Amino acid sequence: MGARRPGQWVHNASPKHLQEAVEGSLKRLRLHQIDLFQLHIPDPAVSFDASMETLARLREQGKIRHLGLSNVTLEHVERARKIVPIVSVQNRYSFADREWDFLLNHCEQQGIAFIPWAPLGRIGRVTRFWKGPPRNSNGHRCK
């Protein structure tokens, strides 16, 4: 899924929107094929299977090389895999948030890349301990 305008993400996985998002990305990026297209989040207003079937059709047309999923459950991954090969899953995962351990293990067993988002935890928690890159006496970042 893509943004309608910079900074505004839409929660829309309808077949029409996915087709437009892929076509728009190809045009803006001046590409013939997107190497990895990730469905950002399943849309509760649209059949997940319909979304995946649309992406599978775009893959068959050569517009998408690989498909990935983000913010999904194990059930989503397995439903998608019945329709089209899935190469990656991107879910929230960090040293402090291990909710998706079982999905990470499943992906490893199935040869699916697992991409953690927020791997350092939530920024508010992290900034208590990490104050940014080292700085010199003038306050400039060290190289």
N, CA, C and O atoms as a GROMACS GRO file, in nm:
protein
  572
    1MET      N    1   0.084  -0.117   0.000
    1MET     CA    2   0.000   0.000   0.000
    1MET      C    3   0.088   0.123   0.000
    1MET      O    4   0.203   0.116   0.044
    2GLY      N    5   0.039   0.231  -0.046
    2GLY     CA    6   0.120   0.351  -0.057
    2GLY      C    7   0.054   0.471   0.005
    2GLY      O    8  -0.053   0.462   0.065
    3ALA      N    9   0.119   0.582  -0.010
    3ALA     CA   10   0.068   0.708   0.044
    3ALA      C   11  -0.006   0.782  -0.066
    3ALA      O   12   0.035   0.780  -0.182
    4ARG      N   13  -0.114   0.848  -0.029
    4ARG     CA   14  -0.186   0.931  -0.126
    4ARG      C   15  -0.110   1.060  -0.151
    4ARG      O   16  -0.106   1.109  -0.263
    5ARG      N   17  -0.050   1.113  -0.048
    5ARG     CA   18   0.038   1.229  -0.060
    5ARG      C   19   0.143   1.214   0.048
    5ARG      O   20   0.121   1.141   0.144
    6PRO      N   21   0.255   1.281   0.035
    6PRO     CA   22   0.364   1.261   0.131
    6PRO      C   23   0.317   1.272   0.276
    6PRO      O   24   0.250   1.367   0.315
    7GLY      N   25   0.355   1.171   0.354
    7GLY     CA   26   0.325   1.171   0.497
    7GLY      C   27   0.188   1.119   0.534
    7GLY      O   28   0.158   1.106   0.652
    8GLN      N   29   0.103   1.087   0.437
    8GLN     CA   30  -0.030   1.038   0.469
    8GLN      C   31  -0.048   0.896   0.415
    8GLN      O   32  -0.066   0.876   0.295
    9TRP      N   33  -0.044   0.799   0.505
    9TRP     CA   34  -0.064   0.660   0.465
    9TRP      C   35  -0.211   0.627   0.474
    9TRP      O   36  -0.280   0.669   0.568
   10VAL      N   37  -0.259   0.554   0.379
   10VAL     CA   38  -0.399   0.514   0.379
   10VAL      C   39  -0.409   0.367   0.416
   10VAL      O   40  -0.323   0.286   0.381
   11HIS      N   41  -0.514   0.334   0.485
   11HIS     CA   42  -0.540   0.196   0.525
   11HIS      C   43  -0.640   0.141   0.423
   11HIS      O   44  -0.760   0.139   0.447
   12ASN      N   45  -0.587   0.097   0.309
   12ASN     CA   46  -0.673   0.053   0.201
   12ASN      C   47  -0.603  -0.058   0.124
   12ASN      O   48  -0.505  -0.033   0.053
   13ALA      N   49  -0.654  -0.179   0.137
   13ALA     CA   50  -0.596  -0.291   0.064
   13ALA      C   51  -0.697  -0.347  -0.036
   13ALA      O   52  -0.697  -0.467  -0.066
   14SER      N   53  -0.782  -0.258  -0.087
   14SER     CA   54  -0.879  -0.303  -0.188
   14SER      C   55  -0.802  -0.336  -0.317
   14SER      O   56  -0.697  -0.278  -0.343
   15PRO      N   57  -0.854  -0.428  -0.395
   15PRO     CA   58  -0.788  -0.461  -0.521
   15PRO      C   59  -0.762  -0.337  -0.608
   15PRO      O   60  -0.655  -0.325  -0.666
   16LYS      N   61  -0.858  -0.248  -0.617
   16LYS     CA   62  -0.842  -0.127  -0.698
   16LYS      C   63  -0.726  -0.042  -0.646
   16LYS      O   64  -0.643   0.005  -0.724
   17HIS      N   65  -0.721  -0.020  -0.514
   17HIS     CA   66  -0.615   0.062  -0.456
   17HIS      C   67  -0.478  -0.003  -0.473
   17HIS      O   68  -0.381   0.065  -0.505
   18LEU      N   69  -0.470  -0.133  -0.451
   18LEU     CA   70  -0.342  -0.202  -0.466
   18LEU      C   71  -0.291  -0.191  -0.610
   18LEU      O   72  -0.173  -0.166  -0.633
   19GLN      N   73  -0.381  -0.209  -0.707
   19GLN     CA   74  -0.344  -0.194  -0.848
   19GLN      C   75  -0.292  -0.053  -0.874
   19GLN      O   76  -0.188  -0.035  -0.937
   20GLU      N   77  -0.364   0.048  -0.824
   20GLU     CA   78  -0.322   0.187  -0.844
   20GLU      C   79  -0.190   0.216  -0.773
   20GLU      O   80  -0.105   0.288  -0.826
   21ALA      N   81  -0.172   0.160  -0.653
   21ALA     CA   82  -0.049   0.183  -0.577
   21ALA      C   83   0.072   0.125  -0.650
   21ALA      O   84   0.177   0.190  -0.658
   22VAL      N   85   0.058   0.005  -0.701
   22VAL     CA   86   0.169  -0.058  -0.774
   22VAL      C   87   0.197   0.020  -0.903
   22VAL      O   88   0.313   0.052  -0.932
   23GLU      N   89   0.093   0.050  -0.979
   23GLU     CA   90   0.113   0.125  -1.104
   23GLU      C   91   0.176   0.261  -1.076
   23GLU      O   92   0.265   0.304  -1.148
   24GLY      N   93   0.128   0.329  -0.971
   24GLY     CA   94   0.183   0.460  -0.936
   24GLY      C   95   0.328   0.451  -0.893
   24GLY      O   96   0.409   0.536  -0.931
   25SER      N   97   0.362   0.349  -0.815
   25SER     CA   98   0.501   0.331  -0.771
   25SER      C   99   0.592   0.304  -0.890
   25SER      O  100   0.701   0.360  -0.900
   26LEU      N  101   0.547   0.219  -0.980
   26LEU     CA  102   0.628   0.189  -1.099
   26LEU      C  103   0.654   0.316  -1.180
   26LEU      O  104   0.765   0.339  -1.227
   27LYS      N  105   0.552   0.396  -1.195
   27LYS     CA  106   0.566   0.520  -1.272
   27LYS      C  107   0.659   0.618  -1.202
   27LYS      O  108   0.751   0.672  -1.264
   28ARG      N  109   0.637   0.642  -1.071
   28ARG     CA  110   0.719   0.738  -0.997
   28ARG      C  111   0.865   0.694  -0.988
   28ARG      O  112   0.956   0.776  -0.995
   29LEU      N  113   0.886   0.564  -0.973
   29LEU     CA  114   1.022   0.511  -0.960
   29LEU      C  115   1.086   0.483  -1.097
   29LEU      O  116   1.205   0.449  -1.104
   30ARG      N  117   1.009   0.497  -1.202
   30ARG     CA  118   1.056   0.469  -1.338
   30ARG      C  119   1.112   0.328  -1.350
   30ARG      O  120   1.222   0.305  -1.400
   31LEU      N  121   1.031   0.234  -1.302
   31LEU     CA  122   1.068   0.092  -1.305
   31LEU      C  123   0.967   0.013  -1.385
   31LEU      O  124   0.855   0.058  -1.410
   32HIS      N  125   1.008  -0.106  -1.424
   32HIS     CA  126   0.916  -0.200  -1.488
   32HIS      C  127   0.868  -0.304  -1.387
   32HIS      O  128   0.767  -0.370  -1.408
   33GLN      N  129   0.945  -0.317  -1.275
   33GLN     CA  130   0.912  -0.418  -1.175
   33GLN      C  131   0.958  -0.370  -1.037
   33GLN      O  132   1.067  -0.315  -1.022
   34ILE      N  133   0.874  -0.393  -0.938
   34ILE     CA  134   0.909  -0.363  -0.799
   34ILE      C  135   0.969  -0.490  -0.740
   34ILE      O  136   0.906  -0.596  -0.744
   35ASP      N  137   1.091  -0.482  -0.686
   35ASP     CA  138   1.158  -0.602  -0.635
   35ASP      C  139   1.085  -0.663  -0.516
   35ASP      O  140   1.069  -0.785  -0.509
   36LEU      N  141   1.042  -0.581  -0.421
   36LEU     CA  142   0.969  -0.632  -0.304
   36LEU      C  143   0.855  -0.536  -0.273
   36LEU      O  144   0.877  -0.419  -0.241
   37PHE      N  145   0.735  -0.587  -0.283
   37PHE     CA  146   0.616  -0.510  -0.247
   37PHE      C  147   0.559  -0.572  -0.121
   37PHE      O  148   0.529  -0.692  -0.118
   38GLN      N  149   0.544  -0.491  -0.017
   38GLN     CA  150   0.491  -0.541   0.110
   38GLN      C  151   0.351  -0.486   0.133
   38GLN      O  152   0.328  -0.365   0.125
   39LEU      N  153   0.260  -0.575   0.162
   39LEU     CA  154   0.127  -0.533   0.206
   39LEU      C  155   0.145  -0.482   0.348
   39LEU      O  156   0.177  -0.559   0.438
   40HIS      N  157   0.123  -0.353   0.369
   40HIS     CA  158   0.155  -0.289   0.497
   40HIS      C  159   0.073  -0.344   0.613
   40HIS      O  160   0.126  -0.367   0.721
   41ILE      N  161  -0.055  -0.366   0.591
   41ILE     CA  162  -0.140  -0.419   0.698
   41ILE      C  163  -0.267  -0.474   0.634
   41ILE      O  164  -0.320  -0.412   0.542
   42PRO      N  165  -0.316  -0.588   0.680
   42PRO     CA  166  -0.444  -0.637   0.627
   42PRO      C  167  -0.554  -0.534   0.656
   42PRO      O  168  -0.557  -0.473   0.763
   43ASP      N  169  -0.642  -0.516   0.560
   43ASP     CA  170  -0.751  -0.420   0.571
   43ASP      C  171  -0.877  -0.494   0.615
   43ASP      O  172  -0.927  -0.579   0.541
   44PRO      N  173  -0.929  -0.464   0.734
   44PRO     CA  174  -1.047  -0.537   0.781
   44PRO      C  175  -1.172  -0.513   0.696
   44PRO      O  176  -1.268  -0.589   0.705
   45ALA      N  177  -1.171  -0.410   0.613
   45ALA     CA  178  -1.286  -0.380   0.528
   45ALA      C  179  -1.282  -0.455   0.395
   45ALA      O  180  -1.376  -0.448   0.316
   46VAL      N  181  -1.171  -0.528   0.371
   46VAL     CA  182  -1.152  -0.597   0.243
   46VAL      C  183  -1.111  -0.741   0.272
   46VAL      O  184  -1.038  -0.768   0.367
   47SER      N  185  -1.157  -0.831   0.190
   47SER     CA  186  -1.116  -0.971   0.203
   47SER      C  187  -0.965  -0.981   0.187
   47SER      O  188  -0.909  -0.935   0.088
   48PHE      N  189  -0.898  -1.042   0.285
   48PHE     CA  190  -0.754  -1.061   0.278
   48PHE      C  191  -0.718  -1.141   0.153
   48PHE      O  192  -0.620  -1.110   0.085
   49ASP      N  193  -0.796  -1.244   0.125
   49ASP     CA  194  -0.770  -1.325   0.006
   49ASP      C  195  -0.780  -1.243  -0.122
   49ASP      O  196  -0.701  -1.262  -0.214
   50ALA      N  197  -0.876  -1.151  -0.128
   50ALA     CA  198  -0.890  -1.065  -0.247
   50ALA      C  199  -0.767  -0.976  -0.263
   50ALA      O  200  -0.719  -0.955  -0.374
   51SER      N  201  -0.716  -0.923  -0.152
   51SER     CA  202  -0.594  -0.842  -0.158
   51SER      C  203  -0.478  -0.925  -0.211
   51SER      O  204  -0.404  -0.881  -0.299
   52MET      N  205  -0.462  -1.046  -0.156
   52MET     CA  206  -0.351  -1.131  -0.197
   52MET      C  207  -0.366  -1.178  -0.342
   52MET      O  208  -0.267  -1.188  -0.414
   53GLU      N  209  -0.487  -1.208  -0.384
   53GLU     CA  210  -0.508  -1.249  -0.522
   53GLU      C  211  -0.472  -1.138  -0.619
   53GLU      O  212  -0.418  -1.163  -0.727
   54THR      N  213  -0.502  -1.014  -0.581
   54THR     CA  214  -0.466  -0.899  -0.664
   54THR      C  215  -0.314  -0.888  -0.675
   54THR      O  216  -0.260  -0.869  -0.784
   55LEU      N  217  -0.246  -0.900  -0.561
   55LEU     CA  218  -0.099  -0.892  -0.562
   55LEU      C  219  -0.038  -1.009  -0.639
   55LEU      O  220   0.063  -0.992  -0.707
   56ALA      N  221  -0.100  -1.127  -0.628
   56ALA     CA  222  -0.051  -1.243  -0.704
   56ALA      C  223  -0.065  -1.217  -0.854
   56ALA      O  224   0.024  -1.251  -0.932
   57ARG      N  225  -0.175  -1.157  -0.894
   57ARG     CA  226  -0.197  -1.126  -1.036
   57ARG      C  227  -0.093  -1.024  -1.085
   57ARG      O  228  -0.041  -1.036  -1.195
   58LEU      N  229  -0.064  -0.922  -1.002
   58LEU     CA  230   0.038  -0.823  -1.038
   58LEU      C  231   0.176  -0.888  -1.048
   58LEU      O  232   0.259  -0.849  -1.130
   59ARG      N  233   0.200  -0.987  -0.964
   59ARG     CA  234   0.326  -1.062  -0.971
   59ARG      C  235   0.332  -1.142  -1.101
   59ARG      O  236   0.434  -1.144  -1.169
   60GLU      N  237   0.222  -1.209  -1.134
   60GLU     CA  238   0.216  -1.286  -1.259
   60GLU      C  239   0.238  -1.197  -1.382
   60GLU      O  240   0.294  -1.241  -1.482
   61GLN      N  241   0.193  -1.072  -1.374
   61GLN     CA  242   0.210  -0.976  -1.483
   61GLN      C  243   0.352  -0.921  -1.488
   61GLN      O  244   0.387  -0.847  -1.580
   62GLY      N  245   0.434  -0.957  -1.389
   62GLY     CA  246   0.572  -0.912  -1.387
   62GLY      C  247   0.593  -0.775  -1.325
   62GLY      O  248   0.704  -0.721  -1.332
   63LYS      N  249   0.490  -0.718  -1.264
   63LYS     CA  250   0.503  -0.585  -1.204
   63LYS      C  251   0.564  -0.591  -1.065
   63LYS      O  252   0.620  -0.493  -1.016
   64ILE      N  253   0.552  -0.706  -1.001
   64ILE     CA  254   0.608  -0.729  -0.867
   64ILE      C  255   0.694  -0.854  -0.876
   64ILE      O  256   0.651  -0.956  -0.929
   65ARG      N  257   0.816  -0.846  -0.823
   65ARG     CA  258   0.904  -0.964  -0.823
   65ARG      C  259   0.877  -1.052  -0.702
   65ARG      O  260   0.857  -1.173  -0.716
   66HIS      N  261   0.875  -0.991  -0.582
   66HIS     CA  262   0.852  -1.065  -0.458
   66HIS      C  263   0.747  -0.995  -0.374
   66HIS      O  264   0.729  -0.873  -0.384
   67LEU      N  265   0.677  -1.073  -0.293
   67LEU     CA  266   0.574  -1.018  -0.204
   67LEU      C  267   0.610  -1.043  -0.059
   67LEU      O  268   0.660  -1.149  -0.022
   68GLY      N  269   0.583  -0.942   0.023
   68GLY     CA  270   0.601  -0.952   0.166
   68GLY      C  271   0.478  -0.903   0.238
   68GLY      O  272   0.390  -0.840   0.178
   69LEU      N  273   0.472  -0.932   0.367
   69LEU     CA  274   0.359  -0.892   0.451
   69LEU      C  275   0.411  -0.816   0.571
   69LEU      O  276   0.524  -0.838   0.615
   70SER      N  277   0.330  -0.729   0.624
   70SER     CA  278   0.367  -0.655   0.744
   70SER      C  279   0.247  -0.648   0.837
   70SER      O  280   0.133  -0.639   0.792
   71ASN      N  281   0.273  -0.651   0.967
   71ASN     CA  282   0.168  -0.642   1.068
   71ASN      C  283   0.065  -0.753   1.053
   71ASN      O  284  -0.056  -0.728   1.048
   72VAL      N  285   0.114  -0.875   1.045
   72VAL     CA  286   0.026  -0.989   1.019
   72VAL      C  287   0.040  -1.096   1.128
   72VAL      O  288   0.132  -1.095   1.209
   73THR      N  289  -0.055  -1.187   1.125
   73THR     CA  290  -0.055  -1.302   1.214
   73THR      C  291  -0.004  -1.424   1.137
   73THR      O  292   0.013  -1.420   1.015
   74LEU      N  293   0.019  -1.531   1.208
   74LEU     CA  294   0.057  -1.657   1.145
   74LEU      C  295  -0.051  -1.702   1.046
   74LEU      O  296  -0.020  -1.752   0.938
   75GLU      N  297  -0.176  -1.684   1.084
   75GLU     CA  298  -0.287  -1.721   0.994
   75GLU      C  299  -0.279  -1.644   0.862
   75GLU      O  300  -0.299  -1.702   0.756
   76HIS      N  301  -0.250  -1.514   0.870
   76HIS     CA  302  -0.237  -1.435   0.747
   76HIS      C  303  -0.125  -1.491   0.659
   76HIS      O  304  -0.141  -1.506   0.538
   77VAL      N  305  -0.012  -1.522   0.720
   77VAL     CA  306   0.102  -1.572   0.644
   77VAL      C  307   0.063  -1.700   0.571
   77VAL      O  308   0.091  -1.715   0.452
   78GLU      N  309   0.001  -1.791   0.641
   78GLU     CA  310  -0.034  -1.920   0.579
   78GLU      C  311  -0.145  -1.905   0.475
   78GLU      O  312  -0.142  -1.974   0.373
   79ARG      N  313  -0.241  -1.818   0.499
   79ARG     CA  314  -0.345  -1.793   0.398
   79ARG      C  315  -0.282  -1.734   0.272
   79ARG      O  316  -0.316  -1.774   0.160
   80ALA      N  317  -0.191  -1.640   0.290
   80ALA     CA  318  -0.126  -1.576   0.175
   80ALA      C  319  -0.044  -1.678   0.097
   80ALA      O  320  -0.045  -1.677  -0.026
   81ARG      N  321   0.027  -1.764   0.168
   81ARG     CA  322   0.114  -1.862   0.102
   81ARG      C  323   0.036  -1.962   0.017
   81ARG      O  324   0.092  -2.024  -0.074
   82LYS      N  325  -0.092  -1.979   0.045
   82LYS     CA  326  -0.176  -2.066  -0.038
   82LYS      C  327  -0.208  -2.000  -0.172
   82LYS      O  328  -0.249  -2.067  -0.266
   83ILE      N  329  -0.188  -1.867  -0.178
   83ILE     CA  330  -0.221  -1.792  -0.298
   83ILE      C  331  -0.096  -1.754  -0.378
   83ILE      O  332  -0.095  -1.760  -0.501
   84VAL      N  333   0.010  -1.715  -0.305
   84VAL     CA  334   0.130  -1.662  -0.370
   84VAL      C  335   0.250  -1.683  -0.277
   84VAL      O  336   0.233  -1.680  -0.155
   85PRO      N  337   0.370  -1.704  -0.331
   85PRO     CA  338   0.487  -1.715  -0.242
   85PRO      C  339   0.510  -1.584  -0.164
   85PRO      O  340   0.499  -1.475  -0.219
   86ILE      N  341   0.543  -1.599  -0.037
   86ILE     CA  342   0.573  -1.486   0.050
   86ILE      C  343   0.721  -1.495   0.087
   86ILE      O  344   0.766  -1.600   0.134
   87VAL      N  345   0.796  -1.386   0.067
   87VAL     CA  346   0.940  -1.390   0.095
   87VAL      C  347   0.978  -1.320   0.224
   87VAL      O  348   1.088  -1.342   0.276
   88SER      N  349   0.889  -1.235   0.277
   88SER     CA  350   0.925  -1.164   0.401
   88SER      C  351   0.802  -1.129   0.483
   88SER      O  352   0.691  -1.113   0.432
   89VAL      N  353   0.828  -1.117   0.613
   89VAL     CA  354   0.727  -1.070   0.708
   89VAL      C  355   0.793  -0.963   0.792
   89VAL      O  356   0.905  -0.981   0.841
   90GLN      N  357   0.724  -0.851   0.809
   90GLN     CA  358   0.776  -0.742   0.891
   90GLN      C  359   0.675  -0.710   1.000
   90GLN      O  360   0.568  -0.656   0.974
   91ASN      N  361   0.712  -0.745   1.123
   91ASN     CA  362   0.626  -0.718   1.238
   91ASN      C  363   0.708  -0.649   1.347
   91ASN      O  364   0.831  -0.650   1.345
   92ARG      N  365   0.638  -0.588   1.440
   92ARG     CA  366   0.704  -0.525   1.555
   92ARG      C  367   0.779  -0.633   1.633
   92ARG      O  368   0.724  -0.739   1.663
   93TYR      N  369   0.906  -0.605   1.664
   93TYR     CA  370   0.987  -0.704   1.736
   93TYR      C  371   1.111  -0.634   1.790
   93TYR      O  372   1.177  -0.560   1.717
   94SER      N  373   1.142  -0.656   1.915
   94SER     CA  374   1.260  -0.594   1.974
   94SER      C  375   1.307  -0.675   2.093
   94SER      O  376   1.247  -0.776   2.131
   95PHE      N  377   1.417  -0.629   2.151
   95PHE     CA  378   1.469  -0.696   2.270
   95PHE      C  379   1.368  -0.692   2.384
   95PHE      O  380   1.368  -0.780   2.470
   96ALA      N  381   1.281  -0.592   2.386
   96ALA     CA  382   1.182  -0.578   2.493
   96ALA      C  383   1.044  -0.628   2.454
   96ALA      O  384   0.958  -0.645   2.540
   97ASP      N  385   1.021  -0.653   2.326
   97ASP     CA  386   0.890  -0.693   2.277
   97ASP      C  387   0.903  -0.820   2.196
   97ASP      O  388   0.938  -0.816   2.078
   98ARG      N  389   0.875  -0.932   2.259
   98ARG     CA  390   0.891  -1.063   2.194
   98ARG      C  391   0.757  -1.128   2.160
   98ARG      O  392   0.747  -1.251   2.151
   99GLU      N  393   0.655  -1.046   2.141
   99GLU     CA  394   0.521  -1.099   2.112
   99GLU      C  395   0.520  -1.191   1.990
   99GLU      O  396   0.442  -1.286   1.985
  100TRP      N  397   0.605  -1.163   1.892
  100TRP     CA  398   0.602  -1.238   1.768
  100TRP      C  399   0.711  -1.344   1.758
  100TRP      O  400   0.747  -1.384   1.647
  101ASP      N  401   0.765  -1.390   1.871
  101ASP     CA  402   0.866  -1.497   1.870
  101ASP      C  403   0.822  -1.618   1.789
  101ASP      O  404   0.899  -1.672   1.709
  102PHE      N  405   0.698  -1.661   1.810
  102PHE     CA  406   0.650  -1.781   1.741
  102PHE      C  407   0.643  -1.758   1.590
  102PHE      O  408   0.669  -1.850   1.512
  103LEU      N  409   0.609  -1.636   1.547
  103LEU     CA  410   0.604  -1.607   1.404
  103LEU      C  411   0.745  -1.599   1.346
  103LEU      O  412   0.770  -1.644   1.235
  104LEU      N  413   0.837  -1.540   1.422
  104LEU     CA  414   0.978  -1.538   1.380
  104LEU      C  415   1.029  -1.680   1.360
  104LEU      O  416   1.093  -1.708   1.259
  105ASN      N  417   1.001  -1.769   1.454
  105ASN     CA  418   1.043  -1.910   1.443
  105ASN      C  419   0.980  -1.977   1.321
  105ASN      O  420   1.046  -2.052   1.249
  106HIS      N  421   0.852  -1.951   1.299
  106HIS     CA  422   0.782  -2.009   1.184
  106HIS      C  423   0.846  -1.961   1.053
  106HIS      O  424   0.870  -2.040   0.962
  107CYS      N  425   0.872  -1.831   1.045
  107CYS     CA  426   0.935  -1.777   0.925
  107CYS      C  427   1.071  -1.840   0.901
  107CYS      O  428   1.105  -1.875   0.788
  108GLU      N  429   1.149  -1.856   1.007
  108GLU     CA  430   1.281  -1.919   0.994
  108GLU      C  431   1.267  -2.061   0.940
  108GLU      O  432   1.342  -2.101   0.850
  109GLN      N  433   1.171  -2.136   0.994
  109GLN     CA  434   1.151  -2.274   0.949
  109GLN      C  435   1.106  -2.281   0.803
  109GLN      O  436   1.137  -2.377   0.733
  110GLN      N  437   1.034  -2.178   0.758
  110GLN     CA  438   0.980  -2.178   0.622
  110GLN      C  439   1.069  -2.106   0.521
  110GLN      O  440   1.035  -2.098   0.403
  111GLY      N  441   1.182  -2.052   0.566
  111GLY     CA  442   1.271  -1.980   0.476
  111GLY      C  443   1.219  -1.843   0.436
  111GLY      O  444   1.249  -1.793   0.328
  112ILE      N  445   1.140  -1.781   0.524
  112ILE     CA  446   1.084  -1.648   0.499
  112ILE      C  447   1.163  -1.548   0.583
  112ILE      O  448   1.182  -1.568   0.703
  113ALA      N  449   1.209  -1.441   0.520
  113ALA     CA  450   1.283  -1.339   0.595
  113ALA      C  451   1.190  -1.271   0.695
  113ALA      O  452   1.075  -1.241   0.663
  114PHE      N  453   1.240  -1.248   0.816
  114PHE     CA  454   1.164  -1.175   0.917
  114PHE      C  455   1.236  -1.042   0.939
  114PHE      O  456   1.352  -1.039   0.979
  115ILE      N  457   1.165  -0.931   0.913
  115ILE     CA  458   1.221  -0.798   0.926
  115ILE      C  459   1.156  -0.732   1.048
  115ILE      O  460   1.037  -0.701   1.044
  116PRO      N  461   1.231  -0.710   1.155
  116PRO     CA  462   1.170  -0.645   1.271
  116PRO      C  463   1.153  -0.496   1.249
  116PRO      O  464   1.242  -0.430   1.194
  117TRP      N  465   1.039  -0.441   1.292
  117TRP     CA  466   1.031  -0.296   1.296
  117TRP      C  467   1.031  -0.256   1.443
  117TRP      O  468   0.979  -0.328   1.528
  118ALA      N  469   1.090  -0.142   1.471
  118ALA     CA  470   1.117  -0.094   1.607
  118ALA      C  471   1.209  -0.192   1.680
  118ALA      O  472   1.180  -0.229   1.794
  119PRO      N  473   1.321  -0.236   1.616
  119PRO     CA  474   1.408  -0.336   1.680
  119PRO      C  475   1.475  -0.286   1.808
  119PRO      O  476   1.520  -0.367   1.888
  120LEU      N  477   1.483  -0.157   1.827
  120LEU     CA  478   1.540  -0.103   1.951
  120LEU      C  479   1.432  -0.070   2.053
  120LEU      O  480   1.460  -0.009   2.156
  121GLY      N  481   1.310  -0.108   2.025
  121GLY     CA  482   1.200  -0.079   2.115
  121GLY      C  483   1.135   0.052   2.077
  121GLY      O  484   1.170   0.114   1.977
  122ARG      N  485   1.042   0.091   2.157
  122ARG     CA  486   0.974   0.218   2.131
  122ARG      C  487   1.068   0.332   2.164
  122ARG      O  488   1.142   0.328   2.262
  123ILE      N  489   1.065   0.432   2.081
  123ILE     CA  490   1.164   0.540   2.089
  123ILE      C  491   1.166   0.604   2.228
  123ILE      O  492   1.274   0.637   2.277
  124GLY      N  493   1.054   0.624   2.292
  124GLY     CA  494   1.051   0.685   2.424
  124GLY      C  495   1.131   0.605   2.526
  124GLY      O  496   1.199   0.661   2.611
  125ARG      N  497   1.122   0.476   2.515
  125ARG     CA  498   1.198   0.389   2.606
  125ARG      C  499   1.347   0.393   2.574
  125ARG      O  500   1.430   0.394   2.664
  126VAL      N  501   1.380   0.394   2.446
  126VAL     CA  502   1.520   0.390   2.404
  126VAL      C  503   1.591   0.518   2.439
  126VAL      O  504   1.706   0.514   2.483
  127THR      N  505   1.528   0.632   2.420
  127THR     CA  506   1.597   0.760   2.439
  127THR      C  507   1.634   0.783   2.585
  127THR      O  508   1.719   0.868   2.612
  128ARG      N  509   1.576   0.711   2.677
  128ARG     CA  510   1.620   0.723   2.817
  128ARG      C  511   1.764   0.675   2.832
  128ARG      O  512   1.838   0.725   2.916
  129PHE      N  513   1.802   0.577   2.749
  129PHE     CA  514   1.933   0.515   2.762
  129PHE      C  515   2.033   0.560   2.657
  129PHE      O  516   2.153   0.561   2.682
  130TRP      N  517   1.984   0.598   2.539
  130TRP     CA  518   2.072   0.633   2.429
  130TRP      C  519   2.050   0.779   2.395
  130TRP      O  520   1.938   0.819   2.363
  131LYS      N  521   2.153   0.857   2.402
  131LYS     CA  522   2.143   1.001   2.379
  131LYS      C  523   2.191   1.042   2.241
  131LYS      O  524   2.220   1.159   2.218
  132GLY      N  525   2.200   0.949   2.149
  132GLY     CA  526   2.243   0.980   2.014
  132GLY      C  527   2.390   0.953   1.994
  132GLY      O  528   2.458   0.904   2.085
  133PRO      N  529   2.441   0.984   1.874
  133PRO     CA  530   2.581   0.958   1.844
  133PRO      C  531   2.673   1.046   1.930
  133PRO      O  532   2.631   1.152   1.976
  134PRO      N  533   2.797   1.003   1.952
  134PRO     CA  534   2.891   1.081   2.032
  134PRO      C  535   2.912   1.220   1.971
  134PRO      O  536   2.910   1.237   1.850
  135ARG      N  537   2.934   1.317   2.060
  135ARG     CA  538   2.956   1.454   2.016
  135ARG      C  539   3.088   1.506   2.075
  135ARG      O  540   3.130   1.466   2.183
  136ASN      N  541   3.152   1.595   2.000
  136ASN     CA  542   3.278   1.654   2.049
  136ASN      C  543   3.246   1.772   2.142
  136ASN      O  544   3.130   1.799   2.171
  137SER      N  545   3.350   1.840   2.188
  137SER     CA  546   3.333   1.948   2.284
  137SER      C  547   3.253   2.066   2.226
  137SER      O  548   3.198   2.145   2.301
  138ASN      N  549   3.248   2.077   2.093
  138ASN     CA  550   3.169   2.184   2.028
  138ASN      C  551   3.024   2.144   2.006
  138ASN      O  552   2.944   2.223   1.955
  139GLY      N  553   2.990   2.022   2.044
  139GLY     CA  554   2.853   1.975   2.025
  139GLY      C  555   2.824   1.913   1.890
  139GLY      O  556   2.710   1.879   1.860
  140HIS      N  557   2.927   1.898   1.807
  140HIS     CA  558   2.912   1.839   1.675
  140HIS      C  559   2.930   1.688   1.683
  140HIS      O  560   3.005   1.638   1.767
  141ARG      N  561   2.862   1.616   1.597
  141ARG     CA  562   2.873   1.471   1.595
  141ARG      C  563   3.016   1.430   1.559
  141ARG      O  564   3.078   1.487   1.469
  142CYS      N  565   3.066   1.330   1.631
  142CYS     CA  566   3.199   1.276   1.601
  142CYS      C  567   3.188   1.191   1.476
  142CYS      O  568   3.086   1.127   1.450
  143LYS      N  569   3.296   1.190   1.399
  143LYS     CA  570   3.297   1.108   1.276
  143LYS      C  571   3.358   0.973   1.303
  143LYS      O  572   3.368   0.891   1.213
   0.00000   0.00000   0.00000
